[in-house]
């Protein structure tokens, strides 16, 4: 068994072969490498599959034997300092490595067809493989220095992937925003690491935890300083996992290709923050107030993400805010000490959200066949609808992922979310009320996305090529009314922009169609996983001894805080309440967004087509305040722009003016005086060597005289 663990170092290095081989191929055989570019997707999937198989094998051994293995070797040795590199294989590492590899394989298979016609195909698979390698290196790290190195590499890969289409201004701005926001968190993480090294003199996790625990027990350390350092470590997790208030980069990150969004939201970038808090949970448990701070940030993020998702019109941004809210649940569980519940929800959410994003990518791919390549429009749910008959498999996959995220049994997220909700009652009734209320919001906005995308008819009007509009009331399908004419090649169609003021015209190509098999296969496989993965941690109250997750986490049993109900009746009571709240949200979404209930839809102004006229009638109604608040992202981005970005620019302008008008002018004066002096001396010398020698000895004599005189 120990010999098997000795080869665990291959986990982060095997996927790294793909970018190395692609780089060497482009350098040595550029033409051949570009012509055979489709083979690199197979290489990427193959190498990641090797890592997945090895990770699963290690996990089975851990479940059977309950062992933890750490291997280190010295890198820098000094009299007073010794720095070691190594890897740590424990349940948390194996869980994360399986998540990264399985989701990564599905995304890479999906991407082969999704990116087939993109000029950056090779660059895409290079970044993706490097991204997986960096994340695997992060989860196998055994000390803070390695954590920070791979933490920065993960941030670099996310910057490259979010800005993959860097020629688009939106993508360029999004990757810059993500980079700057995460630098705030990374700086806090660095300060926290240095602070704990100053306290304990160690970067190794186990040694650091033990030393800190002894120092706190003996009261030999300043608790205020320790709490500050712990909060700084948590700031790094806040930025990576898009927790309030450093969540602003996440919705803009949707400018990247959809497979990137699926990987980021399911098992890599945003999961890194959850992993970091889970890894450092033994440290946080012994520090007063920091656990409450973690749970507070988590519950704020849960509610904020759910409310901001209510009014989003971009399908990927709606899913992004959903990810933000679900990550808040995980952070809440970690803050409550529910280590098992947090990791369980991390697992179930990863597969459900990967399924939703891949299905959303299939929808976007189909919409692009209608309006052409236009990310701003092909991702807009306002012009979607009626896709059920065109993309039935994608519709089924998206519906299954939606039901799972809503917490409908027996799908994956039901089991994990129910644990967190039950634990929250014992921790804080206020937090519990918010968490349970958000279940209804989650069901509402997820079915809002589903209904606006797949039900009714395509939300577009028609116009012939001569410019004459053919849009009588019964032929408009903006509201999915019956009698809408089918789209055909004799018409150009249009829709209303987000402000509901102008008509935006599109050129028509063909009807929507289902994606290719290589894009459907990962969705079907993820549907199966989403259905069965929840049974990994099925509670014992149901009479089944299937709680594999607890056996898996047995080596970290000191972190387990499983406070679920202890009898079947109480379990069923909590289940009925949570599922009932979810069904209320679903019912309200059907009531307001189902095409047949047009009167209710006009009340809620689902489409911005009627928003302007409704505002004139009920401008003062609270519903519009809530809608505008959610649609404008709670004005947090506006606040950051006005308070930080604009102020920094003003300060930069002041510094620039000071530099140009004062600093530069001072040096220009010196330069001007030097020029005048040199011009004057030039006419005195007449280029005669004796004259220069005279001046030289004259000034040297003065210098010697003054030197000896002093």
C-alpha positions as CSV (number, residue, x, y, z in Angstrom):
1,X,0.0,0.0,0.0
2,X,2.8,2.4,0.9
3,X,4.4,1.7,-2.5
4,X,1.3,2.8,-4.2
5,X,1.2,6.1,-2.3
6,X,4.8,6.7,-3.3
7,X,3.6,7.2,-6.9
8,X,1.0,9.8,-5.9
9,X,3.3,12.6,-7.1
10,X,2.1,11.8,-10.7
11,X,-1.4,13.1,-9.9
12,X,-0.5,16.8,-10.8
13,X,2.2,16.1,-13.3
14,X,0.5,13.7,-15.8
15,X,-2.0,16.3,-17.2
16,X,1.0,18.7,-17.5
17,X,2.3,16.5,-20.4
18,X,-0.3,17.9,-22.7
19,X,0.7,21.5,-22.7
20,X,4.4,20.5,-22.8
21,X,3.8,18.3,-25.9
22,X,1.7,20.8,-27.6
23,X,4.3,23.5,-27.0
24,X,7.1,21.2,-28.3
25,X,5.0,20.3,-31.3
26,X,4.3,23.9,-32.2
27,X,8.0,24.7,-31.9
28,X,9.4,21.8,-33.9
29,X,6.5,20.6,-36.2
30,X,4.1,23.6,-36.3
31,X,2.2,22.6,-39.4
32,X,1.8,18.9,-38.4
33,X,0.7,19.9,-34.9
34,X,-2.0,22.3,-36.2
35,X,-3.2,19.9,-38.9
36,X,-3.6,17.0,-36.4
37,X,-5.0,19.3,-33.7
38,X,-8.0,17.1,-32.9
39,X,-5.8,14.3,-31.6
40,X,-4.8,16.5,-28.6
41,X,-8.3,16.3,-27.2
42,X,-7.9,12.5,-27.1
43,X,-4.5,12.9,-25.4
44,X,-5.9,15.2,-22.8
45,X,-8.8,12.9,-22.0
46,X,-6.4,9.9,-21.9
47,X,-3.9,11.4,-19.5
48,X,-6.6,12.8,-17.2
49,X,-8.3,9.4,-17.2
50,X,-5.1,7.8,-15.9
51,X,-5.1,10.3,-13.0
52,X,-8.8,9.6,-12.4
53,X,-8.2,5.8,-12.2
54,X,-5.3,6.3,-9.8
55,X,-7.3,8.6,-7.6
56,X,-10.2,6.2,-7.4
57,X,-7.8,3.4,-6.5
58,X,-6.3,5.5,-3.7
59,X,-9.8,6.4,-2.5
60,X,-10.9,2.7,-2.3
61,X,-7.8,2.0,-0.3
62,X,-8.6,4.9,2.1
63,X,-12.2,3.7,2.5
64,X,-11.0,0.2,3.3
65,X,-8.0,1.1,5.6
66,X,-8.7,4.6,6.7
67,X,-5.1,5.7,6.2
68,X,-3.4,9.1,5.5
69,X,-0.1,9.3,3.8
70,X,2.4,12.2,3.5
71,X,5.7,12.2,1.8
72,X,8.1,15.1,1.9
73,X,11.7,15.8,0.9
74,X,14.0,18.7,1.8
75,X,14.5,21.5,-0.7
76,X,16.2,24.3,1.2
77,X,18.2,23.4,4.3
78,X,19.8,26.1,6.6
79,X,20.9,26.2,10.2
80,X,17.7,27.8,11.4
81,X,15.4,27.0,8.4
82,X,14.4,23.9,6.5
83,X,11.9,24.0,3.7
84,X,10.3,20.8,2.5
85,X,8.3,19.9,-0.6
86,X,5.9,17.0,-0.7
87,X,2.4,15.8,-1.1
88,X,-0.5,14.8,1.3
89,X,-3.0,12.1,0.4
90,X,-6.0,12.1,2.7
91,X,-9.8,11.9,2.2
92,X,-10.0,15.6,1.2
93,X,-7.3,15.2,-1.4
94,X,-8.8,12.1,-2.9
95,X,-12.3,13.6,-3.0
96,X,-11.0,16.7,-4.8
97,X,-8.9,14.8,-7.2
98,X,-11.8,12.6,-8.2
99,X,-14.0,15.6,-8.7
100,X,-11.4,17.5,-10.8
101,X,-10.6,14.5,-13.0
102,X,-14.2,13.2,-13.6
103,X,-15.7,16.6,-14.3
104,X,-12.5,17.5,-16.3
105,X,-12.9,14.5,-18.5
106,X,-16.6,15.2,-19.2
107,X,-15.7,18.8,-20.1
108,X,-12.8,17.9,-22.4
109,X,-15.0,15.4,-24.3
110,X,-17.7,18.0,-24.6
111,X,-15.1,20.6,-25.7
112,X,-13.8,18.6,-28.6
113,X,-16.9,19.4,-30.6
114,X,-17.8,22.7,-29.0
115,X,-14.4,24.2,-29.9
116,X,-13.9,22.3,-33.1
117,X,-14.2,25.4,-35.4
118,X,-12.4,27.8,-33.1
119,X,-9.0,29.0,-34.2
120,X,-7.7,28.7,-30.6
121,X,-8.4,25.0,-30.4
122,X,-4.9,24.0,-29.4
123,X,-4.6,26.9,-27.0
124,X,-7.8,25.9,-25.4
125,X,-6.7,22.4,-24.6
126,X,-3.3,23.6,-23.5
127,X,-4.9,26.0,-20.9
128,X,-7.5,23.4,-19.8
129,X,-4.9,20.7,-19.1
130,X,-2.6,23.2,-17.3
131,X,-5.7,24.3,-15.3
132,X,-6.4,20.7,-14.2
133,X,-2.7,20.1,-13.4
134,X,-2.6,23.3,-11.3
135,X,-5.7,22.4,-9.4
136,X,-4.5,18.8,-8.7
137,X,-1.2,20.3,-7.5
138,X,-3.2,22.5,-5.1
139,X,-5.2,19.7,-3.5
140,X,-2.1,17.5,-3.0
141,X,0.0,20.2,-1.4
142,X,1.3,19.5,2.1
143,X,2.3,23.0,3.2
144,X,1.4,26.6,2.8
145,X,4.2,27.5,0.3
146,X,3.0,24.8,-2.2
147,X,-0.6,25.9,-1.6
148,X,0.3,29.5,-2.5
149,X,2.3,28.5,-5.6
150,X,-0.5,26.4,-7.0
151,X,-3.1,28.9,-5.8
152,X,-1.5,31.5,-8.1
153,X,-1.2,29.1,-11.0
154,X,-4.9,28.3,-10.7
155,X,-5.5,32.1,-10.8
156,X,-3.3,32.5,-13.8
157,X,-5.1,29.7,-15.7
158,X,-8.5,31.2,-14.8
159,X,-7.3,34.6,-16.2
160,X,-6.2,32.9,-19.5
161,X,-9.4,30.9,-19.8
162,X,-11.9,33.7,-18.9
163,X,-10.1,35.9,-21.4
164,X,-9.8,33.1,-24.0
165,X,-11.6,35.3,-26.6
166,X,-9.4,38.2,-25.7
167,X,-10.3,40.1,-28.9
168,X,-13.7,40.7,-27.5
169,X,-13.8,43.7,-25.2
170,X,-16.2,42.0,-22.8
171,X,-13.8,39.0,-22.4
172,X,-10.8,41.2,-21.9
173,X,-12.5,43.3,-19.2
174,X,-13.9,40.1,-17.5
175,X,-10.5,38.5,-17.1
176,X,-8.9,41.7,-15.9
177,X,-11.8,42.0,-13.3
178,X,-11.3,38.5,-12.2
179,X,-7.5,38.9,-11.9
180,X,-7.7,42.1,-9.9
181,X,-10.4,40.9,-7.6
182,X,-8.5,37.7,-6.9
183,X,-5.3,39.6,-6.2
184,X,-7.1,41.2,-3.3
185,X,-7.8,37.8,-1.8
186,X,-4.3,36.4,-2.7
187,X,-2.7,39.3,-0.9
188,X,-4.7,38.5,2.2
189,X,-3.8,34.9,1.9
190,X,-0.1,35.7,1.6
191,X,-0.2,37.9,4.7
192,X,-2.0,35.2,6.6
193,X,0.6,32.6,5.7
194,X,3.4,34.9,6.8
195,X,1.6,35.7,10.0
196,X,1.2,32.1,11.0
197,X,4.8,31.3,10.0
198,X,5.9,34.2,12.4
199,X,3.8,32.6,15.1
200,X,4.6,28.9,14.7
201,X,7.8,28.9,12.6
202,X,6.4,26.3,10.3
203,X,4.7,26.0,6.9
204,X,3.7,22.3,7.3
205,X,0.0,21.8,8.1
206,X,0.2,19.2,10.7
207,X,3.1,20.7,12.6
208,X,1.5,24.2,12.4
209,X,-1.8,23.0,13.7
210,X,-0.2,21.2,16.6
211,X,2.1,24.2,17.6
212,X,-0.8,26.7,17.3
213,X,-3.0,24.5,19.4
214,X,-0.4,24.3,22.2
215,X,0.3,28.0,22.1
216,X,-3.4,28.9,22.4
217,X,-3.9,26.3,25.2
218,X,-1.0,27.7,27.2
219,X,-2.0,31.3,26.3
220,X,1.4,32.1,24.9
221,X,0.1,33.9,21.8
222,X,-2.0,37.0,21.2
223,X,-5.4,35.8,20.2
224,X,-6.3,39.0,18.5
225,X,-3.3,38.7,16.2
226,X,-4.0,35.0,15.5
227,X,-7.7,35.8,14.7
228,X,-6.5,38.6,12.3
229,X,-4.1,36.1,10.5
230,X,-6.9,33.5,10.3
231,X,-9.3,36.2,8.8
232,X,-6.6,37.0,6.2
233,X,-6.3,33.4,5.2
234,X,-10.1,33.3,4.8
235,X,-10.0,36.4,2.6
236,X,-8.2,34.3,0.0
237,X,-11.0,31.7,0.1
238,X,-13.6,34.5,-0.2
239,X,-12.1,35.8,-3.4
240,X,-11.6,32.4,-5.1
241,X,-15.1,31.0,-4.1
242,X,-16.9,34.3,-5.0
243,X,-18.2,35.0,-1.5
244,X,-19.5,38.4,-0.5
245,X,-18.0,41.0,-1.0
246,X,-15.5,39.7,-3.5
247,X,-18.0,37.9,-5.7
248,X,-18.2,40.6,-8.4
249,X,-15.9,38.8,-10.8
250,X,-17.9,35.6,-11.1
251,X,-20.9,36.7,-13.4
252,X,-18.5,38.5,-15.7
253,X,-16.4,35.3,-16.0
254,X,-19.2,33.9,-18.2
255,X,-17.5,35.7,-21.1
256,X,-15.3,32.6,-21.6
257,X,-16.4,29.5,-23.6
258,X,-19.1,27.5,-21.8
259,X,-16.9,24.4,-21.2
260,X,-14.6,26.7,-19.2
261,X,-17.5,27.9,-17.2
262,X,-18.5,24.3,-16.4
263,X,-15.1,23.4,-15.2
264,X,-14.6,26.6,-13.1
265,X,-18.0,26.3,-11.4
266,X,-18.0,22.6,-10.9
267,X,-14.7,21.4,-9.6
268,X,-11.8,23.9,-10.0
269,X,-11.5,27.6,-9.4
270,X,-14.5,28.3,-7.1
271,X,-14.0,24.9,-5.4
272,X,-10.5,26.0,-4.4
273,X,-11.8,28.4,-1.8
274,X,-14.0,25.6,-0.2
275,X,-11.0,23.3,-0.3
276,X,-8.8,25.8,1.5
277,X,-11.2,26.4,4.3
278,X,-11.8,22.6,4.6
279,X,-8.0,22.0,4.7
280,X,-7.5,24.7,7.4
281,X,-10.6,23.8,9.4
282,X,-8.5,22.3,12.3
283,X,-6.8,25.7,12.5
284,X,-10.0,27.7,12.4
285,X,-11.7,25.5,15.0
286,X,-9.4,26.6,17.8
287,X,-9.6,30.3,17.1
288,X,-12.5,32.2,18.7
289,X,-15.0,34.1,16.5
290,X,-13.4,33.0,13.1
291,X,-15.9,30.2,12.7
292,X,-18.8,32.5,13.2
293,X,-17.3,34.9,10.7
294,X,-17.1,32.1,8.1
295,X,-20.7,31.1,8.7
296,X,-21.8,34.7,8.5
297,X,-20.1,35.3,5.2
298,X,-21.6,32.0,4.0
299,X,-25.2,32.9,4.8
300,X,-24.9,36.4,3.3
301,X,-23.6,34.8,0.1
302,X,-26.4,32.3,0.1
303,X,-29.1,34.9,0.2
304,X,-27.4,37.5,-2.0
305,X,-26.6,35.0,-4.8
306,X,-30.2,33.7,-4.8
307,X,-31.7,37.1,-5.0
308,X,-29.4,38.4,-7.7
309,X,-30.2,35.3,-9.9
310,X,-33.9,36.2,-9.9
311,X,-33.7,38.9,-12.6
312,X,-30.8,37.8,-14.8
313,X,-31.5,37.5,-18.5
314,X,-28.2,35.8,-19.5
315,X,-28.6,32.0,-18.9
316,X,-24.9,31.6,-17.9
317,X,-25.0,34.5,-15.5
318,X,-28.1,33.1,-13.9
319,X,-26.3,29.8,-13.3
320,X,-23.2,31.8,-12.1
321,X,-25.2,33.4,-9.3
322,X,-26.7,30.0,-8.5
323,X,-23.1,28.7,-8.0
324,X,-22.4,31.7,-5.8
325,X,-25.4,30.8,-3.6
326,X,-24.6,27.1,-3.4
327,X,-21.0,27.9,-2.5
328,X,-22.5,30.0,0.3
329,X,-24.2,26.9,1.6
330,X,-20.9,25.0,1.7
331,X,-19.2,27.9,3.5
332,X,-22.0,28.1,6.0
333,X,-21.6,24.4,6.7
334,X,-17.9,24.8,7.2
335,X,-18.5,27.7,9.5
336,X,-20.9,25.6,11.5
337,X,-18.3,22.9,11.8
338,X,-20.2,20.5,9.5
339,X,-17.2,19.2,7.7
340,X,-19.0,16.2,6.2
341,X,-22.1,18.2,5.0
342,X,-19.9,20.8,3.3
343,X,-17.9,18.2,1.4
344,X,-21.0,16.2,0.6
345,X,-22.6,19.3,-1.0
346,X,-19.4,20.1,-2.8
347,X,-19.6,16.6,-4.4
348,X,-23.3,16.7,-5.4
349,X,-23.2,20.3,-6.5
350,X,-20.2,19.7,-8.7
351,X,-21.9,17.1,-10.9
352,X,-25.2,18.9,-11.0
353,X,-23.7,22.3,-11.9
354,X,-21.4,20.7,-14.6
355,X,-24.6,19.1,-16.1
356,X,-26.4,22.4,-16.1
357,X,-23.5,24.3,-17.7
358,X,-23.0,21.7,-20.4
359,X,-26.7,21.7,-21.2
360,X,-26.7,25.5,-21.3
361,X,-23.8,25.4,-23.7
362,X,-25.8,23.0,-25.9
363,X,-28.6,25.5,-25.8
364,X,-26.3,28.4,-26.7
365,X,-24.8,26.3,-29.5
366,X,-28.3,25.7,-30.9
367,X,-29.3,29.4,-30.6
368,X,-26.2,30.4,-32.6
369,X,-27.6,28.5,-35.6
370,X,-30.4,31.1,-35.6
371,X,-28.8,34.4,-34.9
372,X,-25.2,33.6,-35.8
373,X,-22.3,34.0,-33.5
374,X,-23.4,36.6,-31.0
375,X,-22.7,35.7,-27.4
376,X,-24.7,38.8,-26.1
377,X,-27.8,37.4,-27.8
378,X,-27.4,33.7,-28.0
379,X,-27.1,33.5,-24.2
380,X,-30.1,35.8,-23.6
381,X,-33.1,33.9,-22.3
382,X,-35.4,36.7,-23.5
383,X,-35.1,35.5,-27.1
384,X,-35.2,31.8,-26.1
385,X,-38.2,29.6,-25.6
386,X,-39.8,26.7,-27.4
387,X,-36.6,24.7,-27.6
388,X,-38.2,21.5,-26.3
389,X,-39.0,20.0,-29.6
390,X,-35.6,21.0,-31.1
391,X,-33.3,19.9,-28.3
392,X,-35.2,17.2,-26.3
393,X,-32.1,15.5,-24.8
394,X,-30.6,18.8,-23.7
395,X,-33.9,19.8,-22.2
396,X,-34.1,16.5,-20.2
397,X,-30.5,17.0,-19.0
398,X,-31.1,20.6,-17.9
399,X,-34.4,19.6,-16.2
400,X,-32.7,16.9,-14.2
401,X,-29.9,19.2,-13.1
402,X,-32.5,21.9,-12.2
403,X,-34.5,19.4,-10.1
404,X,-31.3,18.3,-8.3
405,X,-30.2,21.9,-7.5
406,X,-33.7,22.6,-6.2
407,X,-33.4,19.7,-3.7
408,X,-36.0,17.4,-5.1
409,X,-35.5,13.8,-3.9
410,X,-33.9,11.4,-4.7
411,X,-31.5,13.5,-6.8
412,X,-28.0,14.4,-5.6
413,X,-28.3,17.9,-4.0
414,X,-31.4,16.9,-2.0
415,X,-29.3,14.7,0.4
416,X,-26.5,17.2,0.9
417,X,-28.5,20.4,1.1
418,X,-30.9,18.7,3.6
419,X,-28.0,18.0,5.9
420,X,-26.9,21.6,5.9
421,X,-30.4,22.9,6.5
422,X,-30.9,20.5,9.5
423,X,-27.5,21.5,11.0
424,X,-28.4,25.2,10.6
425,X,-31.3,24.8,13.0
426,X,-29.0,23.7,15.8
427,X,-26.5,26.4,15.0
428,X,-28.6,29.5,14.6
429,X,-32.4,29.9,14.0
430,X,-31.8,33.1,12.1
431,X,-29.3,31.5,9.8
432,X,-31.7,28.5,9.4
433,X,-34.6,30.7,8.4
434,X,-32.5,32.4,5.7
435,X,-31.1,29.1,4.5
436,X,-34.5,27.4,4.3
437,X,-36.1,30.5,2.6
438,X,-33.3,30.4,0.0
439,X,-34.4,26.9,-0.9
440,X,-37.6,28.4,-2.3
441,X,-35.7,31.2,-4.1
442,X,-33.4,28.6,-5.7
443,X,-36.3,26.6,-7.0
444,X,-38.0,29.7,-8.3
445,X,-35.0,31.1,-10.3
446,X,-33.9,27.7,-11.6
447,X,-37.3,26.9,-13.0
448,X,-37.5,30.5,-14.3
449,X,-34.4,29.7,-16.3
450,X,-35.8,26.4,-17.4
451,X,-39.2,27.8,-18.5
452,X,-37.9,30.8,-20.3
453,X,-35.4,28.6,-22.2
454,X,-37.5,25.5,-23.2
455,X,-41.2,26.2,-22.8
456,X,-43.5,28.2,-25.1
457,X,-42.2,29.4,-28.5
458,X,-39.1,31.2,-29.7
459,X,-39.4,34.7,-28.3
460,X,-38.8,36.6,-31.5
461,X,-40.9,38.5,-34.0
462,X,-40.7,38.4,-37.7
463,X,-39.9,40.8,-40.5
464,X,-39.6,40.2,-44.2
465,X,-36.5,41.2,-46.2
466,X,-38.4,44.2,-47.8
467,X,-38.5,45.8,-44.4
468,X,-42.3,45.5,-43.9
469,X,-43.0,44.1,-40.4
470,X,-45.2,41.1,-40.2
471,X,-46.1,41.3,-36.6
472,X,-49.8,41.5,-35.8
473,X,-50.6,40.6,-32.2
474,X,-51.4,37.0,-32.9
475,X,-48.1,36.4,-34.8
476,X,-45.8,37.8,-32.2
477,X,-44.2,35.1,-30.1
478,X,-42.6,37.4,-27.5
479,X,-44.9,36.0,-24.9
480,X,-45.2,32.5,-26.5
481,X,-48.8,33.1,-27.7
482,X,-50.6,30.6,-29.8
483,X,-50.7,31.2,-33.5
484,X,-47.0,32.3,-33.8
485,X,-45.7,31.6,-37.3
486,X,-42.8,29.2,-37.6
487,X,-39.5,30.7,-38.5
488,X,-38.5,30.1,-42.1
489,X,-35.8,31.4,-44.5
490,X,-38.1,34.0,-46.0
491,X,-38.1,36.1,-42.9
492,X,-35.5,38.0,-40.8
493,X,-36.5,38.2,-37.2
494,X,-36.0,40.6,-34.4
495,X,-36.5,41.0,-30.7
496,X,-36.5,43.6,-28.0
497,X,-33.3,44.7,-26.3
498,X,-32.7,44.5,-22.6
499,X,-34.1,48.0,-22.0
500,X,-37.2,47.3,-24.0
501,X,-36.8,50.4,-26.2
502,X,-35.2,49.3,-29.5
503,X,-35.6,46.5,-32.0
504,X,-32.5,44.5,-32.7
505,X,-32.4,42.7,-36.0
506,X,-30.8,39.3,-36.6
507,X,-30.1,37.4,-39.8
508,X,-31.7,34.0,-39.9
509,X,-29.8,30.8,-40.8
510,X,-31.7,27.7,-39.8
511,X,-33.9,26.1,-37.1
512,X,-32.3,25.1,-33.8
513,X,-31.0,21.5,-33.7
514,X,-29.7,19.1,-31.1
515,X,-26.0,19.0,-30.5
516,X,-23.6,16.3,-31.7
517,X,-23.1,13.0,-29.9
518,X,-19.8,14.1,-28.4
519,X,-21.6,16.9,-26.6
520,X,-24.6,14.8,-25.6
521,X,-22.6,11.9,-24.2
522,X,-21.2,13.9,-21.2
523,X,-24.6,15.3,-20.5
524,X,-26.2,11.8,-20.4
525,X,-23.4,10.4,-18.2
526,X,-23.7,13.4,-15.8
527,X,-27.4,12.7,-15.6
528,X,-26.7,9.2,-14.3
529,X,-24.1,10.5,-11.9
530,X,-26.4,13.3,-10.7
531,X,-29.1,10.7,-10.0
532,X,-26.9,8.2,-8.0
533,X,-24.2,10.3,-6.4
534,X,-26.5,11.4,-3.6
535,X,-26.7,7.8,-2.3
536,X,-23.0,8.1,-1.4
537,X,-24.0,9.8,1.9
538,X,-27.6,8.5,2.4
539,X,-28.4,8.9,6.1
540,X,-28.7,5.9,8.3
541,X,-32.2,7.0,9.5
542,X,-33.6,5.4,6.3
543,X,-32.4,2.0,7.4
544,X,-29.7,1.6,4.8
545,X,-26.0,1.2,5.7
546,X,-24.8,3.0,2.6
547,X,-23.1,6.0,4.2
548,X,-19.8,5.5,2.3
549,X,-18.9,9.1,2.7
550,X,-18.5,8.8,6.5
551,X,-16.3,5.8,6.0
552,X,-14.3,7.7,3.5
553,X,-13.8,10.6,5.9
554,X,-13.0,8.3,8.8
555,X,-9.3,9.4,9.0
556,X,-10.6,13.0,9.6
557,X,-13.2,11.9,12.1
558,X,-12.1,14.6,14.5
559,X,-13.6,17.1,12.0
560,X,-16.9,15.5,11.5
561,X,-19.9,17.3,12.9
562,X,-22.9,15.3,11.8
563,X,-25.9,16.6,13.6
564,X,-28.7,15.3,11.4
565,X,-31.8,13.9,13.0
566,X,-31.4,10.6,14.8
567,X,-34.8,9.0,13.9
568,X,-36.8,8.4,10.7
569,X,-39.7,10.6,11.9
570,X,-37.6,13.7,12.4
571,X,-35.8,13.1,9.2
572,X,-39.1,12.9,7.3
573,X,-40.4,16.0,9.0
574,X,-37.4,18.1,7.9
575,X,-37.6,16.5,4.4
576,X,-41.3,17.4,4.0
577,X,-40.6,21.0,5.0
578,X,-37.6,21.5,2.7
579,X,-39.2,19.8,-0.3
580,X,-42.4,21.7,0.3
581,X,-40.6,25.0,0.2
582,X,-38.9,24.0,-3.0
583,X,-42.2,23.0,-4.6
584,X,-43.7,26.3,-3.6
585,X,-40.9,28.0,-5.5
586,X,-41.5,25.8,-8.5
587,X,-45.2,26.4,-8.4
588,X,-44.7,30.2,-8.3
589,X,-42.3,30.0,-11.2
590,X,-44.8,28.0,-13.3
591,X,-47.5,30.4,-12.3
592,X,-45.5,33.4,-13.5
593,X,-43.4,32.0,-16.3
594,X,-45.5,29.3,-18.0
595,X,-46.6,30.7,-21.4
596,X,-50.3,30.1,-20.7
597,X,-50.4,32.4,-17.7
598,X,-49.7,35.6,-19.6
599,X,-51.7,37.8,-17.2
600,X,-49.4,36.8,-14.3
601,X,-46.4,37.3,-16.6
602,X,-47.4,40.8,-17.5
603,X,-47.6,41.6,-13.7
604,X,-44.1,40.4,-13.1
605,X,-42.7,41.9,-16.4
606,X,-40.7,38.7,-17.1
607,X,-39.8,40.2,-20.5
608,X,-38.6,43.7,-20.6
609,X,-40.9,44.4,-23.5
610,X,-43.7,45.6,-21.1
611,X,-41.4,46.9,-18.5
612,X,-41.5,50.5,-19.6
613,X,-45.2,50.8,-19.8
614,X,-45.7,49.0,-16.5
615,X,-43.3,51.4,-14.7
616,X,-45.6,54.3,-15.7
617,X,-48.5,52.6,-13.9
618,X,-46.9,51.0,-10.8
619,X,-43.5,52.7,-10.7
620,X,-43.8,53.0,-6.9
621,X,-44.5,49.3,-6.4
622,X,-41.9,47.3,-4.4
623,X,-41.7,44.6,-7.0
624,X,-39.9,47.0,-9.4
625,X,-37.5,48.0,-6.7
626,X,-36.6,44.4,-6.1
627,X,-36.3,43.7,-9.8
628,X,-34.1,46.6,-10.5
629,X,-32.0,45.8,-7.4
630,X,-31.5,42.2,-8.6
631,X,-31.0,43.1,-12.3
632,X,-28.4,45.7,-11.4
633,X,-26.5,43.2,-9.2
634,X,-27.5,45.0,-5.9
635,X,-25.6,48.0,-7.2
636,X,-22.4,46.5,-5.7
637,X,-20.6,46.8,-9.0
638,X,-21.7,50.4,-9.3
639,X,-20.5,51.1,-5.8
640,X,-17.1,49.5,-6.4
641,X,-16.7,51.4,-9.7
642,X,-17.6,54.8,-8.1
643,X,-15.8,54.3,-4.8
644,X,-12.7,52.4,-5.9
645,X,-12.1,52.5,-9.6
646,X,-13.1,56.1,-10.2
647,X,-11.2,57.2,-7.1
648,X,-8.1,55.4,-8.1
649,X,-8.3,56.9,-11.5
650,X,-8.7,60.4,-10.0
651,X,-5.7,59.8,-7.8
652,X,-3.7,58.5,-10.7
653,X,-4.6,61.7,-12.7
654,X,-3.4,63.8,-9.8
655,X,-0.1,61.9,-9.6
656,X,0.2,62.2,-13.3
657,X,-0.3,65.9,-13.3
658,X,2.2,66.2,-10.4
659,X,4.7,64.2,-12.3
660,X,4.3,66.1,-15.5
661,X,4.1,69.7,-14.1
662,X,6.5,69.5,-11.1
663,X,8.8,66.5,-11.2
664,X,9.4,66.7,-15.0
665,X,9.7,70.5,-14.9
666,X,12.4,70.3,-12.2
667,X,14.5,67.9,-14.2
668,X,13.8,69.9,-17.4
669,X,15.2,73.0,-15.5
670,X,18.4,71.1,-14.6
671,X,18.7,69.9,-18.2
672,X,18.2,73.5,-19.5
673,X,20.8,74.9,-17.0
674,X,23.2,72.1,-18.0
675,X,22.7,73.0,-21.7
676,X,23.3,76.7,-21.0
677,X,26.5,76.0,-19.0
678,X,27.8,73.6,-21.6
679,X,27.2,76.1,-24.4
680,X,29.0,78.8,-22.5
681,X,32.0,76.6,-21.7
682,X,32.2,75.4,-25.2
683,X,33.0,79.0,-26.5
684,X,35.6,79.5,-23.7
685,X,37.8,76.6,-24.6
686,X,38.2,76.9,-28.4
687,X,39.1,73.1,-28.4
688,X,42.6,73.8,-27.0
689,X,44.1,71.0,-24.8
690,X,46.2,73.4,-22.7
691,X,43.1,75.4,-21.8
692,X,41.3,72.3,-20.6
693,X,44.4,71.2,-18.6
694,X,44.5,74.6,-17.0
695,X,40.9,74.4,-15.8
696,X,41.4,70.8,-14.7
697,X,44.4,71.6,-12.5
698,X,42.7,74.8,-11.3
699,X,39.6,73.1,-9.9
700,X,41.7,70.2,-8.6
701,X,43.8,72.6,-6.7
702,X,40.8,74.3,-5.2
703,X,39.4,70.9,-4.1
704,X,42.7,69.9,-2.5
705,X,42.9,73.2,-0.7
706,X,39.4,73.0,0.7
707,X,39.9,69.3,1.7
708,X,43.1,69.9,3.7
709,X,41.7,73.1,5.1
710,X,38.8,71.2,6.6
